[in-house]
Each structure stands twice: as structure tokens, then as C-alpha cells.
């Protein structure tokens, strides 16, 4: 299933708030510190946001694939 994952924009076209957009732009600046990960304690919030984005994308793609397979199964049994 991981081969199916793409970098396309999600189907959700909700607008991003100005604050969120600014925070994302700031996190992309080159003079920012590198992302850090601490297994216990306070992980970098940008890492948490990235994990959330990737998890939602994977969930959407997995759900879409399940719906597609379900429709194919129904067509075969009809």
C-alpha cells in the first residue's frame, strides 16, 4: 500500500488560517534549527505536525482503496 502514496494535495479544500500559514512558512526558513526528536520529553512540534499530515494522507488513501475494493466486490457478486 505504501507504493500508492503520493504527494498530491488532499481533496479537502478548506482554507488554511493566516496564523497556521505563517507558522508553516517560518518552519521552512533555512535559518531555523534542524528538526529534533527526543523519544521522551518534548518532541519538536513540527515533527508532530508532519506525522499528523502523513497519517491523515495515509488514512485517506487507505479508505479510498477500501471503498474501491468494496465496489469491485459488489459488482462481481451482482
Rosetta blueprint (number, residue, H / E / L):
1 X L
2 X H
3 X H
4 X H
5 X L
6 X L
7 X L
8 X L
9 X L
10 X L
11 X L
12 X L
13 X L
14 X L
15 X L
16 X L
17 X L
18 X H
19 X H
20 X H
21 X H
22 X H
23 X H
24 X H
25 X H
26 X H
27 X H
28 X H
29 X L
30 X L
31 X L
32 X L
33 X L
34 X L
35 X L
36 X L
37 X L
38 X L
39 X L
40 X L
41 X L
42 X L
43 X L
44 X L
45 X H
46 X H
47 X H
48 X H
49 X H
50 X H
51 X H
52 X H
53 X H
54 X H
55 X H
56 X H
57 X H
58 X H
59 X H
60 X H
61 X H
62 X H
63 X H
64 X H
65 X H
66 X H
67 X H
68 X H
69 X H
70 X H
71 X H
72 X H
73 X H
74 X H
75 X H
76 X H
77 X H
78 X L
